[in-house]
Amino acid sequence: MGVILEVKDLKLGFSKKPVLEGVSFNINEGEVFSLVGESGEGKTLLCLSLTKLLPKDTYYSGEVNFYLPDKKINLLNLSGEELRKFRGTKISYIFQESLASLNPFLRIGYQIEEVLIYHKKFSKKPAYLKSLELLKSVGFKNSQRVYLSFPHQISGGEAQRVMIAMALASEPHLLICDEPTSNLDLTVQLQILKLLKAKQQELGFSILFVTHDLSLVEKFSKKLAILHQGRIVEEGETENIFRNPQTGYTRQLLNSVFKL
């Protein structure tokens, strides 16, 4: 199993305020890797930095290497046009605010079709059929209803399933999930995690799962890293870290875990 993403000594911040100070980690092919940290630790900024979705006043250095079969590419060195070949194709995102990520004026089906037409070069009729198939694959029994719905007509849990369908439409190598369940109730959280894990095992893509909640990662990911004050303070096999944490900060997080 080779490396799909290598983050190496990543530093970034705004003006004179650093946010990340030398973050490094690897994600392997077909692996679920969790990045855990409290609110304000820079997790979302890290996710956005991987494909340079950064505000104009952000400074950064280091490497974000994406591995293709025949070469590795430092994404931080690519132009905006070159990065568009990676965003939404080889790398897809699912964000915390799923409803806010959807266009409120367009039907769900049209938004999924846009991904298929733009990134996968589908024509209209195949895109329509594939959209219905994707909605069905993420658990919608009546995919036609959801296809015709506007975002305000579906629930938060349904919106998150739609975002998963949209992310999978481009058949990514890496799926970045930034707090994808934090606004959902516990039952729906577990349903979404189960769905993500099932699709990952079925299709073989890698997942970077970002959360503030350690209770969500114990059975979801094999490896995890703890982000604190701009640095990775602990990294390793999830089971080992839960059983034998090496830092006081990790022990503090574990002591606050609500067991699922």
N, C-alpha and C positions, 0 to 999 in steps of 0.2 A: 504494500500500500504506500503510494508516494504522497508527497506534499502537494496540496492544491493551492494553499495561500501561506505566504511567509511574511509576517510583519516584523520588521527589524529596526530596532532603535528609533521608533517613531516618536517624534517630538512635535507638538503643535500648541498653538495658543493664539491670543489676541493681543496686539500691541505689545505691552510689556508683561502681560499676564499669561504665564504658562498654564496649560490644562493637562497635557500629557507629556511626561518627561522620560523618554526612553523606553517605550512599550515594545516588547517583543513576544511573539508567540507563533506557532505553526498550527495549521489545520490540515489534516490528511484527507485524501480522497475517501468519500463515503463515510465520513466521520461526523458525529454531532459534538461540537465543542461549545461549551458555555462560558460566557464572560459575565462575572458577577460583581456587582458593586452597588453601593447606595446611590440615591439620587444626588446629582451634582458632581459625580466622580468623572464625568466625561465620556460615558459609554456611548451615547448617541453621537457625539462629535467624532469619536473613533470610527463608528460605523460609517458615517458620512465621508470621512476622510479616505476610506479604502478605495472609493472611486472619485475622489476629489469633489464631492458635493459640499464644498466649503464656502462660507462667506468670504467676500473679497478681502477683508482685513485680517484673514487668518494667515499666520506663518506656519511653516511645517518643514521638517527634514526627516531623513531616514529612508526606508524602503518599504514598499508594499508589493511584493513579488507574487505574481499570479503565474502558475505553472501550466503550460500547454504541453501536449505530448512531445513536441520537438524543441521547446525553448521556454525560458522564463521571461516575463515582462514586468518591469517596475512600473506599476500603474501611475505612480506619482510623476513619472517623466512623460506621460502621454498628453497630447493635446485634447481639447474638448471633443473634437470630431473623432479622434481615435478612441476616446473613452466611451463614446456612444455605442461603439461596437461591443463593449463589455457590459454596460449597464442594461439591465433588462434582457440580456441574452445569456452570457456566461455567468453573470452575477445578478441576482434579483433580490429585492427588498420586500419585507413585510414590516410595516411600522405600527407603533402603538395605537395611533388614532386612525383606525381603519376607515371610519366614515369620513373623516376629514381628508383622507387620501383619495377618495372617490369624487369624481366630478358630479356635483348635485344636479346638474342640468341634463345629464346624459343617462340613458338607460344602462343597466348593468351589462347587458349583453353587448352593447355597442363598445363599451370600454374594454371588455375582454377581446372582442374582435380587433380593436385597434392594435393590441399587442401582437396578435397573430399576423395581421396584415403588414404591420411595420417591421417587426423583427423576423418573422418566419416566412414572409412573402406569400401568405395565403391569399387566394381570391375570395370574393364575398361569400359565396355559398359554402365552400369548405370551412371558412372561418365561422360561419353561423353554426354549422354542425359540430365543429370542434368545440365551440363555446358551450354548447349544451352538454357535450361529453365531459368537459372539464367541470362544469357545475355539478353534474351527476357524480363525478369521481370524488368530490369533496363532501358528499353526503346529502345533496339536495334531491329529494325524491321527485319534486315537481320543478325540474330545471327550467322549464318554459316560463313558469311564474316568475322566477328570480331573473331570468334573462330579460323579461319585459319590465321589471321593476326599476324605479328610481331609488337612489340610495336612502332617501328618507322613509321608504316603504319597507325596509328590512331592519331587523334587529342588529345589535352590536355583534352578537355571535355569528349571525348570518353574514354580516359585512366582513368579518375576519375570514370566514370560509371563502367568500368572494375574492378577497385579497390573496389567499393561498392559490386559488384557481388562476388568478391573473399572473402570479409569480411563476407558477408551473407552466404556463402557456408557452413560455420561451425556452423550456427545457434547460434550466440553468445548471451549471456545474456547482455553484455555491449559492445557497439561500441565506440571506442575512435577516434574522428575525429580531427586531429591536423592541423589547417589551411587548410581544404580540398578544399577551393575555391579561395585562395589568388592569384593564378597565372592565373585565368580565367577571361574573360571579364564579364561585369555585367549581361548580358542576360544569359550566361551559369551558372554563380554563382547562380542565382535564380532558374534555372532548377535543379541544383544539390541539392540545399536546399529543393526544393519541393519534389524531389525524396527521399531524406533521410527521410524527415518527413512522407511521404506516407508509406515507408517501415517500419518505426518505429511504426506507428499506426497499420499497417497491422499485423506485427509480434510480437509486444509488448516488444521488447528489450529496454534497456536504452541507452542514448547517452550522452557522455561527449564531448561537442563541444567547441573546443579551437580556439580562434580568437583574433586578435587585433582590429577588426572592430565591434563596437557596433551596427552599422546599420544593421548587418546581424542577430542579435539575438532578436530584438524587437518582431518579430512575429514568431520566430522559437522556442524559448525555454521559458518555464514557470518560471524557476529560473536561476539566474546567480550569479557569484562571480567575484569581481574585484581583480586582482593580481597586486601588486605594491611593488617594493623593497623587494621582497621575502616574502611578507605577503598578506593575504586576508584582504583588507581594507574595503570591503563592500560586503554583501551577502543578498539575499532575492528574493522575487517575482520580476520578470522582470518588470512587469507593475508598481509596486511601486517604483522601483529604477529609472525608466525613469521619473516618475511623481514627485518623491520627493527624489533626491539623498542626501545622508547624509555626503559625504566628498567632499572636494574641488577637489580632483583628479578625482572623478567620474563626477563631474560637468564639469571639463575640457574635459574629454573624450566625454561627451554628447554634449558639445558645438561644437565639431569637427565632429559630426555625419552628414553623408549625408543621407537624408531621401530617402528611397526606395519607 
